[in-house]
Amino acid sequence: MYLSAEKKEELFSQYGKSNKDTGSAESQIALFSYRINHLTEHLKANHKDFGTQKALIKLVGKRRALLDYLKDRDIERYRAIIKALNIRK
């Protein structure tokens, strides 16, 4: 699988408070961004894969909702995660 336990732990330790911090908004946004990038590359090669396209759209919506939540709660954390992951606003 493209997302191993080690990769998840690396993402959580890099963007969360610790490598076991799976629930913070930053770690979830980082995980969604990694998956979005992977699915985007897959769709570039397989443009007729509509199931993956639907999953990608759902992931983008989930990430957007978390970003909106973070923006309302703590603008500094929002700006930091946008800059770290290079996400367009």
C-alpha positions in Angstrom: 0.0 0.0 0.0 1.2 3.5 -0.7 0.6 4.8 2.8 2.5 2.6 5.3 2.4 2.9 9.0 5.9 4.3 9.0 4.9 7.0 6.5 1.9 7.9 8.7 4.1 8.1 11.8 6.5 10.3 9.9 3.7 12.7 8.9 2.2 12.8 12.4 5.6 13.4 14.0 6.4 16.2 11.5 3.1 18.1 11.6 1.5 16.9 14.9 2.6 17.4 18.5 4.2 13.9 18.6 4.4 10.8 16.4 1.3 9.4 18.1 -0.7 12.6 17.6 -3.2 11.4 15.1 -6.2 13.6 16.0 -4.9 17.2 15.7 -6.1 19.2 12.8 -2.5 19.8 11.5 -1.7 16.1 11.4 -5.1 15.2 9.7 -4.5 18.0 7.1 -1.0 16.7 6.4 -2.4 13.1 6.0 -5.2 14.3 3.6 -2.7 16.4 1.6 -0.4 13.4 1.2 -3.3 11.3 0.0 -4.6 14.0 -2.3 -1.1 14.3 -4.0 -1.0 10.6 -4.4 -4.5 10.4 -6.0 -3.7 13.4 -8.2 -0.7 11.6 -9.7 -2.8 8.4 -10.2 -5.5 10.4 -12.0 -2.9 11.9 -14.3 -2.1 8.5 -15.6 -5.6 7.0 -15.3 -7.9 9.8 -16.3 -11.0 7.5 -16.7 -10.8 6.2 -13.1 -14.0 7.9 -11.8 -14.1 6.1 -8.5 -10.7 7.6 -7.6 -11.9 11.0 -8.9 -14.9 10.9 -6.5 -12.6 9.9 -3.6 -10.3 12.8 -4.4 -13.1 15.3 -4.4 -14.3 14.0 -1.0 -10.8 14.3 0.4 -10.4 17.8 -0.8 -13.7 18.7 0.8 -12.6 17.1 4.1 -9.3 19.0 4.1 -11.1 22.2 3.2 -13.5 21.7 6.2 -10.5 21.1 8.6 -8.7 24.2 7.2 -11.8 26.3 7.7 -12.1 25.0 11.3 -8.5 25.8 12.0 -8.8 29.3 10.4 -11.8 30.1 12.7 -10.1 28.7 15.9 -6.4 29.7 15.5 -5.2 31.8 12.6 -1.5 31.3 13.4 -1.8 27.5 13.3 -3.7 27.9 10.0 -1.1 30.1 8.4 1.7 27.7 9.6 0.1 24.6 8.1 -0.7 26.4 4.8 2.9 27.5 4.5 4.4 24.1 5.6 2.3 22.1 3.1 2.2 24.7 0.4 -1.5 24.6 0.0 -3.3 27.2 -2.1 -5.9 29.2 -0.3 
